[in-house]
Amino acid sequence: MIKGIAKMEFGSGDILMTAVLSDKVGALCCITQEPHEINERVPNGEGWNPDDAQVILTFTKVESLDAMIAELQLLRSMMDDSYDFKDGRFYADGTIDFDRFMHKDEFIIKNVLSDKDMKSLKTQMDAGSSMIINEK
């Protein structure tokens, strides 16, 4: 199950990843930090609290973790040009806007609501209201 929307951008050494095990549930907890060398072990100061995590990946089965590791290994081979793309995996000739999905609900709402309704909805959301959308 995916709860919420998040995008993590790796490559600048600013994501602290911490593995945690609690009641047989494994978690990879991620927090934005000051950039440092990628793969460098950095002390986390006064300690670390899972409540500080901005993204948490939880695993209740080792097989799920194995599946993620396999996809990451496949991605690695794509990025280092050792993958041949013959098995039908997606390859983009152009550039994909990976930020676009972060705002997909906004685009859908804009196509349905008037400008006045959008302004009212934005005011309500800024005030902390939640929104339930029923399909007709």
Kinemage of the C-alpha trace (Angstrom):
@kinemage 1
@onewidth
@group {chain A} dominant
@subgroup {mainchain}
@vectorlist {calphas} color= white
{ca met a 1} P 0.000 0.000 0.000
{ca ile a 2} L 1.248 3.463 -0.830
{ca lys a 3} L 0.204 6.262 1.498
{ca gly a 4} L 0.731 9.801 0.213
{ca ile a 5} L 3.026 11.028 -2.520
{ca ala a 6} L 6.728 11.598 -2.178
{ca lys a 7} L 9.708 11.974 -4.459
{ca met a 8} L 13.217 11.449 -3.207
{ca glu a 9} L 16.106 12.819 -5.259
{ca phe a 10} L 19.311 10.900 -4.712
{ca gly a 11} L 22.732 11.997 -5.884
{ca ser a 12} L 23.874 14.846 -3.665
{ca gly a 13} L 24.498 12.969 -0.405
{ca asp a 14} L 21.765 14.809 1.488
{ca ile a 15} L 19.515 11.850 2.408
{ca leu a 16} L 20.216 10.053 5.668
{ca met a 17} L 18.966 6.466 5.380
{ca thr a 18} L 18.598 4.461 8.569
{ca ala a 19} L 17.517 0.811 8.770
{ca val a 20} L 15.256 0.007 11.731
{ca leu a 21} L 13.621 -3.217 12.936
{ca ser a 22} L 10.592 -3.127 15.262
{ca asp a 23} L 8.270 -6.064 16.027
{ca lys a 24} L 9.567 -7.969 12.979
{ca val a 25} L 8.767 -5.023 10.684
{ca gly a 26} L 11.801 -3.684 8.865
{ca ala a 27} L 11.936 -0.032 7.897
{ca leu a 28} L 14.194 2.226 5.912
{ca cys a 29} L 13.729 5.692 7.366
{ca cys a 30} L 14.912 8.695 5.344
{ca ile a 31} L 15.619 12.265 6.436
{ca thr a 32} L 17.055 15.219 4.535
{ca gln a 33} L 20.396 16.301 5.980
{ca glu a 34} L 23.348 18.483 5.067
{ca pro a 35} L 25.094 17.085 1.957
{ca his a 36} L 28.166 14.903 2.433
{ca glu a 37} L 30.046 12.302 0.394
{ca ile a 38} L 27.672 9.658 -0.941
{ca asn a 39} L 27.926 6.403 1.050
{ca glu a 40} L 29.874 8.135 3.827
{ca arg a 41} L 28.792 7.085 7.317
{ca val a 42} L 27.827 10.288 9.116
{ca pro a 43} L 27.073 10.411 12.850
{ca asn a 44} L 23.516 11.541 13.417
{ca gly a 45} L 24.361 13.844 16.300
{ca glu a 46} L 22.175 13.577 19.387
{ca gly a 47} L 20.498 10.422 18.172
{ca trp a 48} L 17.728 9.709 15.770
{ca asn a 49} L 13.974 9.463 16.180
{ca pro a 50} L 11.685 7.750 13.604
{ca asp a 51} L 9.254 10.647 14.102
{ca asp a 52} L 11.817 12.813 12.290
{ca ala a 53} L 11.650 10.682 9.128
{ca gln a 54} L 10.216 12.310 6.018
{ca val a 55} L 9.849 9.007 4.156
{ca ile a 56} L 9.614 5.528 5.657
{ca leu a 57} L 9.625 2.319 3.622
{ca thr a 58} L 8.323 -0.581 5.701
{ca phe a 59} L 8.713 -4.289 4.962
{ca thr a 60} L 6.766 -7.100 6.625
{ca lys a 61} L 8.283 -9.822 4.418
{ca val a 62} L 11.892 -10.370 3.403
{ca glu a 63} L 10.601 -11.262 -0.092
{ca ser a 64} L 9.324 -7.697 -0.503
{ca leu a 65} L 12.742 -6.355 0.416
{ca asp a 66} L 14.341 -8.795 -2.050
{ca ala a 67} L 11.987 -7.556 -4.801
{ca met a 68} L 13.000 -3.938 -4.137
{ca ile a 69} L 16.701 -4.836 -4.109
{ca ala a 70} L 16.284 -6.673 -7.436
{ca glu a 71} L 14.639 -3.608 -9.041
{ca leu a 72} L 17.355 -1.332 -7.664
{ca gln a 73} L 20.018 -3.665 -9.101
{ca leu a 74} L 18.224 -3.574 -12.444
{ca leu a 75} L 18.065 0.215 -12.293
{ca arg a 76} L 21.774 0.318 -11.505
{ca ser a 77} L 22.537 -1.714 -14.620
{ca met a 78} L 20.361 0.655 -16.672
{ca met a 79} L 22.212 3.680 -15.324
{ca asp a 80} L 25.704 2.225 -15.826
{ca asp a 81} L 24.852 1.180 -19.423
{ca ser a 82} L 25.263 -2.546 -18.810
{ca tyr a 83} L 21.564 -3.322 -19.401
{ca asp a 84} L 20.391 -4.171 -22.940
{ca phe a 85} L 16.638 -3.295 -22.638
{ca lys a 86} L 15.646 -6.399 -24.638
{ca asp a 87} L 13.091 -7.637 -22.092
{ca gly a 88} L 10.636 -4.814 -22.739
{ca arg a 89} L 11.669 -2.562 -19.869
{ca phe a 90} L 10.850 1.098 -20.385
{ca tyr a 91} L 13.484 3.290 -21.955
{ca ala a 92} L 12.837 6.973 -22.630
{ca asp a 93} L 14.513 8.523 -25.643
{ca gly a 94} L 13.642 11.974 -24.343
{ca thr a 95} L 13.445 13.474 -20.879
{ca ile a 96} L 10.698 12.443 -18.468
{ca asp a 97} L 9.454 15.076 -16.039
{ca phe a 98} L 9.535 13.040 -12.830
{ca asp a 99} L 8.269 16.068 -10.866
{ca arg a 100} L 4.999 16.153 -12.814
{ca phe a 101} L 3.344 13.371 -10.808
{ca met a 102} L 3.785 15.387 -7.598
{ca his a 103} L 1.152 17.805 -8.866
{ca lys a 104} L -1.153 15.459 -10.782
{ca asp a 105} L -4.125 16.004 -8.435
{ca glu a 106} L -3.786 19.748 -8.938
{ca phe a 107} L -4.035 19.295 -12.714
{ca ile a 108} L -7.057 17.022 -12.426
{ca ile a 109} L -8.847 19.440 -10.077
{ca lys a 110} L -8.075 22.430 -12.302
{ca asn a 111} L -9.727 20.688 -15.230
{ca val a 112} L -12.917 20.121 -13.225
{ca leu a 113} L -13.306 23.227 -11.036
{ca ser a 114} L -13.782 26.865 -11.956
{ca asp a 115} L -11.113 29.418 -10.944
{ca lys a 116} L -13.415 30.655 -8.138
{ca asp a 117} L -13.916 27.116 -6.802
{ca met a 118} L -10.163 26.444 -7.048
{ca lys a 119} L -9.427 29.559 -4.973
{ca ser a 120} L -11.981 28.492 -2.348
{ca leu a 121} L -10.563 24.952 -2.277
{ca lys a 122} L -6.985 26.266 -1.925
{ca thr a 123} L -8.069 28.485 1.006
{ca gln a 124} L -9.702 25.504 2.720
{ca met a 125} L -6.677 23.251 2.124
{ca asp a 126} L -4.287 25.938 3.407
{ca ala a 127} L -6.428 26.104 6.557
{ca gly a 128} L -5.839 22.389 7.104
{ca ser a 129} L -9.089 20.967 5.746
{ca ser a 130} L -9.019 17.513 4.253
{ca met a 131} L -10.733 16.722 0.999
{ca ile a 132} L -12.782 13.739 -0.107
{ca ile a 133} L -13.573 13.517 -3.792
{ca asn a 134} L -16.477 11.308 -4.848
{ca glu a 135} L -16.573 10.212 -8.456
{ca lys a 136} L -19.903 10.771 -10.199
